[in-house]
């Protein structure tokens, strides 16, 4: 992780004890359905694109890494959650 990103994350976390990196205003866990409904779907609608879920990004990354990069197999498996 780049040091500047680590610094920003440390500042975001502050003195929290909850263990959640991203949370609601009340400190609760964020739920995927809320993020999709409130953030992603409105953006996709504005762009004239169909709604999708977060797995669409996983499938895109899979296709991109396999077909358009020379990502080493071990790195590919790690990023995609595969076994050794």
C-alpha positions in Angstrom: 0.0 0.0 0.0 1.3 3.4 -0.9 2.3 5.4 2.2 0.0 8.3 1.4 -3.0 5.9 1.3 -1.9 4.3 4.6 -1.7 7.8 6.1 -5.2 8.7 4.9 -6.7 5.5 6.2 -5.0 6.0 9.7 -6.5 9.5 9.8 -10.0 8.1 8.8 -9.8 5.4 11.5 -8.6 7.8 14.2 -9.2 6.5 17.7 -12.0 4.1 16.7 -12.5 0.9 18.6 -15.1 -0.7 16.3 -12.8 -2.2 13.7 -14.9 -1.0 10.8 -13.0 1.0 8.2 -16.1 2.4 6.5 -19.2 2.9 8.5 -22.5 4.8 8.7 -22.9 8.1 10.4 -24.0 6.3 13.5 -21.0 3.9 13.5 -22.8 0.9 12.1 -21.6 -1.4 9.4 -22.3 -0.3 5.8 -24.5 -2.6 3.8 -23.9 -3.4 0.2 -27.6 -2.9 -0.8 -27.5 0.7 0.6 -24.4 1.5 -1.3 -25.8 0.1 -4.5 -29.2 1.9 -4.1 -27.8 5.3 -2.9 -24.6 5.6 -4.8 -23.9 3.2 -7.7 -27.3 2.8 -9.2 -27.9 6.6 -9.5 -24.5 7.0 -11.2 -25.3 4.2 -13.6 -28.7 5.7 -14.4 -27.1 9.1 -15.1 -24.7 7.4 -17.5 -27.5 5.5 -19.2 -26.2 2.1 -18.1 -28.1 -0.8 -16.6 -28.1 -1.5 -12.9 -25.5 -4.0 -11.8 -24.1 -5.4 -8.5 -20.6 -5.5 -7.1 -19.9 -8.8 -8.8 -20.0 -7.1 -12.2 -16.8 -5.3 -11.2 -15.2 -8.7 -10.2 -16.2 -10.2 -13.5 -14.8 -7.1 -15.4 -11.5 -7.3 -13.5 -11.3 -11.1 -14.2 -11.9 -10.5 -17.9 -9.5 -7.6 -18.1 -6.6 -9.3 -16.2 -6.9 -12.5 -18.2 -7.4 -11.0 -21.7 -5.6 -7.7 -21.7 -2.7 -7.9 -19.2 0.3 -10.2 -18.6 -0.5 -10.5 -14.9 1.4 -13.5 -13.4 -0.8 -16.4 -12.6 0.0 -16.3 -8.9 -0.9 -12.6 -8.7 -4.1 -13.2 -10.7 -5.2 -16.0 -8.3 -4.4 -13.9 -5.3 -6.4 -10.9 -6.6 -9.3 -13.1 -7.7 -9.3 -15.1 -4.5 -8.1 -18.4 -5.9 -6.1 -21.1 -4.3 -2.4 -21.7 -4.8 
